[in-house]
């Protein structure tokens, strides 16, 4: 943790886990092997983030758009997720990490649903870092879902139209009760957010390393934090002209 300020750590880091397939192709490996290594690396990085004092880590594991990939690759991803969610329950729970799976549940394979419910129930009282795994997640769908919940309350008469605020919208998102991300990391140097946390990333600092996700290390996370700590976060205020 050389040269980072432990008093100025980002409370919440978001990561788009990009580059598994490119990492595998560059090494003559299969796409399945790339995704497997990507899930292994998530465990390593999550443990390290918890150790250094990060309070929230939200990772983009599978988007609603990823269903458009080949049936073979989607099947691999579902099987890998099923295997790893059981492993995460055993290993990350021992580290006191609280695991939440955020995203749409409607078209998730039936065999995954009880595993998702189990891992969230088993870790809900853990006091360590909160690990949000965005699975079957789409940012616009999240906003639509929040809007429907608020509209239903207006319809039921429990709130008035004038009661709707930014905070109310935040309170109806999957990340309700959590601070917005301070730092977004997208590996493989892709320069876009791809429908990830569009409401929450409004004032987030972005960092785009060239490394693919499976080769992103603890040292790379520290480098990202160092870059974040070198930024001047003004949240829309004018810079100091004194």
N, C-alpha and C positions, 0 to 999 in steps of 0.2 A: 504493500500500500504506500509505496514511496511517492512523496510529493503530492499527496492528495490531502485536502483539508477535511478531517473527520467531522468537523463542526458544520460543514457546508455540503454534506452528501445530498444528492437528490433523494427525496423521500419515496418517489414513485418513478420507476423506470419502465418504459414500454419497449418491446423488441419485436420487430418483424423478422421471423426466422427464415431468411431467404438464402437460396443457393445450395440446397441439399443435392439437387440433381446435377448442377454444374460441378460441384465438388466430386461427386461420384464419377461423372463422365471424364473429368480430367485425370482420374486414377484408374480408368478402365473397369470401374465397378458398375453394378446395376443401380437403377433408380431406387429399388427397394433398400439396398445397402446404404445409399445416401440418406434416405429418410430415417433408417434405423440409427445411423450415426448422429443424425440431427436430434433425435429424441434422447440419445445418450448424453449429448452435449447440453441439452436443456437441464438435465438433472445436475450436471457438474456446475453449470453457471448459476442455477437457482441456489444450490447449497452455498456457493461462494458469496453470492449477493446477500444471502441471509447472514453469513459470517461477518461481513464487513459493515453491516448495519442498515442495509436497504430495507425499507418497511413494506413496500409494495412492488411487485414485479408482474407485469401483464405481457403475455406473449401471444403472438398471432400464429396459431398452430395449423388451423384449417379454416379457410374462408368459405362463405356460401358460394362463391364463384369457383372454388376448387372442384365442385361436383362435375364441372365441365371437362375435367381431365379424363384420360382413358379409363375405362371400367377396370382394367387391370391395376392401374396405379391407385385409383380410389380404393379398391379392395385391399391392396397392400397397406395403404394408410390407415384404414379402419382396423385391420388386424394388428398393425404396429401400435396404434393407439390403445387398443384393447389390452395388449400385452403390457405396455408401459404404464398404463394407469394403475394396474395391479402392483407393479413394481414401485411406482411412485408412492402408493399408499403405504407400503412397507418401509421404504427408505426415507422418504421425506417426512413422513409422520414422526419417525424417530428423531428427526431434527427439529420437531415442533413447528414445522411449516404448515400454514393453513392453506388448503388447496380449494380453489373455486373454479368450476368450469362454466364459462359464460358463452352464450350464443343461443341460437334457435334450437329447440328440442324436437320440433315436429317431425323432421325427417331423419333424425339420428337412428342408426340401426338399433333394433330392439334389444339386442344382446349387450349394447353399450349403456343403455339407460340405467339399469340397476348398479352398474359399476360406477357411473358418474354420481349417482345418488349416494352410494356407499362412501366414496372417497371424500365427498363434501361433508357428509354427516360425521364421519370418523374424525375429521381434522377441524371441525368447526370451532372447537374451543382451544385450539392451539394458539400460543401466544407469540410465535415467531413471525417471520415474514409472511405476508399474504401473496400467494402465487395464483394469479388469474390466468387460466389457460383458455384463450379464445378459440373455441372449437365450433365449427359450423356458424361462424360469426360474420355478420355484415353490419357495418356502421349505419348505413341508411335504414336497414331493417330494425336496428336497435332504436333509432329515432322514431320510426313509425310506431313501434311497439310502445314507446314511452308516450307518444301523442295519443294513442288509443286509450291508454290507462287514464291519462288526465281527462280526455274527452268523456270517458265513462263517468268519472267523478262529477263533472259538470252536469252531465245528463241526469245523474242520480240526485243532484242537488246538494251534494256534500261540500262542493266548493263553487264559487262564482267565477265567471270568466276573468274578472279583474284580479282574482287571486293567483293567476298563473304567472310565475316568475321564472327567471333562469334557474334559481335554486330548485324549484319544483321539478323542472325538466331533469336536472342533474339527479334528483332524488328518485326518479323513475327509470334511470338507466341501469344497466347490469352492474356498473361500478358505484352504485349508490352508497354513500357513506365513506367513500375513499377520496383522497385528494387527486386532482388531475395529474397526469404524468408531468414530471419536470423535464425528463429527457426521453427522447425517442431514438432508438438505434435501429437502423435497417441495414442488415448485412448484404454483401455482394454488390454494394455500391449502386443499387437501384434508387433513383431519386424521386420516389413518390410514396404516398401513404396507403394506396390501394384499399380504400374504404375501411380503414382501421381507425376506430375511436375519433370520428370527425368532430364530435362535440368536445371531447375531453382534450384534444390536442391543440386547442386554440392558441395557447401561449407556451407551448412546449418547445424546448430546444431540440433541434434535429442533428443527428450525427450519422454519416453514411460511410462506414469503413468498406474497403474493397474486399476484405476477406469474406468467403462464403461461411454460412453459419456453422457447419461442422468443425471448421478450423478456428473459430472465434474462441479465444482463451480468456482465462481470468485476467491476464495482463492486458488484453484488449479491452476488457470491461473497465479496468483501472484507467487506461488511456482515454476512454470515452468520458469517464467522470472528470478527469483532468481538463479535458476540452470544455466540458460543461461548466466547470468551476472558473474557467477563464472568460466565460461569457458575461455580458452585462445585461441582466434581465430587468427590463423596465416596465413590462406589462402595459404598454401603451402610453406610458408617461414620456414627456420630452426628456432628452438627455440633459445631464447637468452641464450648464454652459459657463459655470464659474471658472 
